[in-house]
């Protein structure tokens, strides 16, 4: 039962992550960096601090009680993840929601899921139990599903000419987007490392009376601070370069709506981690590595559904649609198998 709840929570987080960029479409006449700054302040500063303050007793004391080395590495991996998060936004810009998320998260899933247990030396131990074998098989199957979905994305680009591609993705650029997506996917996996490094912070939170469900909320603050640092360095550079800092005070722009929609996008982004942090607590420490795979696969599932809703797949051949549906089906099946593995454990 616990693993089923974990899957549901990860799915909710995946829905939030697959949906965060949609509010950005309602931000009008702002440069990308202006909208990204407001999104970042909401996603990585205001929302995580507010949620942690509400759910973690003695929040400020918990935040700084852990060893400074622990805080550094949690922040550091967040900083590295921030580079991935920054390029993740650029991936959506150049490839669209469905293809961009699929390619970036395909790499992110592989690195974030398999490297932590390999690095900790526990991966082979998983293969000694039936539950572990089933869970690992489910993770591998999710990677296969991601690969199939990515294949559908490549077929889509072959089916559509440049004009058709730019009808749904205005700045579509396959070569630039692919390079950025690969970088984004690899570095975004650092988020999983940040949560692992921040385990002692979660233990402090528990010692102060935080519920198991919310123990990772204080860890998220340190990870997201690191991500905020990276993003703001780039955003401020772009603002100075393009002089786009004037976006925030132009009276001829829909300023109130822009602030609101960008902040909504940021809050939605954060919610993926809120539900991810809760979902990991239901899979148990031994099978926690599967959380990242579940999270990434659910993001790809929902982002592709959004891509279909916004007609990013309009005009593709029947083979491409079938490939997409097969990939999404395999991802859903992988969820079920990972849940079975957790129950067997």
Secondary structure by P-SEA (a helix, b strand, c coil): caaaaaaaaaaaaaaaaacccccccccccccaaaaaaaaaaaccccaaaaaaaacccccccccccccaaaaaaaaaaaaaaaaaaaaaaaaaaccccaaaaaaaaaaaaaaaccaaaaaacccccccccaaaaaaaaaaaaaaaaaaaaaaaaaaaaaaccccccccccccccaaaaaaaaaaaaaaacaaaaaaaaaaaaaaaaaaacccccccaaaaaaaaaaaaaaaaaaaaaaaaaaccccccccccccaaaaaaaaaaaaaaaaaaaaaaaaaaaaaaccccccaaaaaaaaaaaaaaaaaaaaacccccccaaaaaaaaaaaaaaaaaaaaaaaaaaac
